[in-house]
Amino acid sequence: METRLRHLEDTLPRLEALLTRMDDRLQKMENDTSEVKGRIAHLLTLGDKVDRLALDVAEVKGRVAHLPSTWVMIGTVLGGQLTLAALLVTTFRLLSPH
């Protein structure tokens, strides 16, 4: 019994040192875990921002899709100019002496 007790007493300092090292490693792992949790939380907020940005882009795409094409704009401008020219010609003919 005494031999076993002596062996246990001899082994105890090594076990205490091992437990101390394990405690230090565990503390480091807890710190790393906290850092990872912080990064994940940041990524989640980035995900929300990306979702809002996607909605904004979709809204802009919808508005751009309803814009008239180039040819429609050219036709509208030319039509307006031709109408103005016709009104001017008519006005000058009516106001000019015969």
Secondary structure, 3 states (H helix, E strand, C coil): CHHHHHHHHHHHHHHHHHHHHHHHHHHHHHHHHHHHHHHHHHHHHHHHHHHHHHHHHHHHHHHHHCCCCHHHHHHHHHHHHHHHHHHHHHHHHHHCCC
